[in-house]
Amino acid sequence: MTAPSAARRSWLLTPVSHPDRVSNAPSAGADVIVLDLVEFVAEPDKPAARDSLRDCLVPARSTGAEVFVQIDPELMLADLTSAVWPGLDGIVVTRAETPEQVAAIDGIISDLESLRGMSPGSVELVLSLETAQGNHNGFEVATASSRTWGLSLGRADLVMDLRPEPSGETHLMQYLMQRLVTLASATGTVPLSAWWRFPDRGLLATPENTLAAAQRGRRIGFRGSFCVLDNQVRPLNAGFTPSESEVAAAHALCESYASATASGTCATVSVDERVLTPDIVGQAANTIALADACLTRDRFKTAAVEGIPIPVP
């Protein structure tokens, strides 16, 4: 049984230097556990964190989560050498800025996959565009490696000049989020974020605000988000999963369109005074597909909790 990668709604950041956080992470129910070597690991603790990382990979998968490791591109060789082992699904690259940087990371991963008996190309990348340069180079960065699965703004509010507006919202953040969705669409990758609003910036939001941010984010095109608190995981899973009423409406729309076009070739039809185009029907089909992927993910995690063996890739 292998993990379904289409639905990755909740990404729980877990500092490797905190053994209690690492051991508790699987019980949170996240789709992805991100073992962090960067944001929440103090500089003096990084060597020990790297040494312990390999032993964290397989236990983190015990309840069906996929496992990524977050690395610092300035320390890419040391971080990747400690991270790329059987049991790893992917790498989150903080402060991704240039295509050359991403290509170098890809090359190191390829060498380690070969050296350690892993399938070529099995380790995916999520790139965090957290700086002005990274966002400016977004298309080139996103297309520098065929491994790239997703894009995120990461901790953009800490690195870029995103000063508060009088409304309390954060200057440029909404623009950058909308741009990220467009960039992901253009590059065939998946955008990761939620639509946070004042006073939240994501990492420490309440469960209620996390759910609202996830629901807003999904409506504009995001497919999952990072978090640091266990109690944010279930709201993210719920917010990025289409509701039963949304799925029912999507099925009804697709069926109505199929019935209306069954005997003709017209691409635009009216159903109950609503004009349906192939693009609208395609959006409904995407909602159904996303709901199916979320259901598959949840069934997979339930099977893992119930003890059905899950092989290491």
Residue, then its C-alpha position, 0 to 999 in steps of 0.5 A: m500500500t502506497a501513500p496517495s500524493a494528490a491530497r496533501r492538505s496539512w503540512l505539520l512542521t516538526p523540529v527535529s531537535h525536539p524529540d517529543r514533538v517528533s514522537n507526537a507528530p504522527s498522532a496529529g493526523a497530518d497528511v504530511i509531516v515536515l521534519d524541520l532542520v531550519e526554522f525551529v532548530a537553533e544553530p548549535d542544535k543542527p549537527a545533532a538534529r542531522d545525526s538523528l534525522r534518519d531514525c525519525l523517517v520511518p516512525a513518522r510514517s506510522t499513521g500514514a503521513e508522508v514525510f518531507v524534510q525542510i532544508d536550508p539551501e545554504l547548507m544543502l549538502a549537509d542537510l540533504t546528506s542527512a535527509v535523503w534515505p529510504g522513507l523520505d517522500g520529499i524536500v521542502v527548500t526554504r528561501a528558494e531563489t535561483p534556478e541554479q540553486v534548485a538544480a544543484i539540490d536536484g543533482i545532490i538528491s539524484d546522487l544520494e538516491s543512487l547511492r542509497g538504493m532509492s528509486p530515481g526521481s522518487v524524492e519530490l521538491v516543494l519550493s518556498l519563495e520567501t524573498a523578493q528575489g525568489n518571487h521575482n525568479g518564480f517561473e525559472v525557479a519552479t521549472a528548474s527541476s522535474r522533481t518540483w511538486g509544489l510552491s509555497l510562500g513559506r515565511a514570506d511575512l518574515v523575510m520580505d517587506l510586508r508591512p501592515e496596512p491600516s486595515g491590519e492586513t499585510h502589505l503585498m501578501q494577498y498579491l503574492m498569494q494570488r500570484l503564487v496560484t497563477l505561477a503554480s498553474a503556469t508551471g504545473t505545480v501545486p500552490l500551498s498556503a491558506w488565506w490568512r487574515f489579520p491578526d493571523r499570519g498562519l503559524l499560530a492561528t486558532p483552529e477556528n481561524t485556521l479552518a476559515a483560512a483553509q476554506r478561503g484558500r481552497r476557493i482561490g486555488f490553494r491545495g494545502s498549507f503548512c502549520v506548526l500546531d497539532n490542533q491546526v491539522r484537522p481544520l486544514n484537512a477539513g478546510f481543503t476537502p470539498s464538502e458533501s454539498e459541493v460534491a453533490a452540486a458538482h455531480a449534478l452539474c456534470e450530469s446535466y451538462a452531459s445530458a444536454t450535450a449528448s445529442g449535439t456538439c454545442a460546447t455551451v449549453s443552458v441548464d436551469e437558466r445557467v450557462l454551462t461552458p466546458d471550463i465550468v464543467g471542468q471546475a466541477a470535475n476538479t472538485i469531484a476529483l479532489a474530493d475523491a483524492c481526499l477520501t483516498r488519503d483519509r482511508f489510507k491513514t485509517a488503514a495505517v492506524e489500524g495496522i495494515p502494513i505500509p511499505v517503505p518506498 
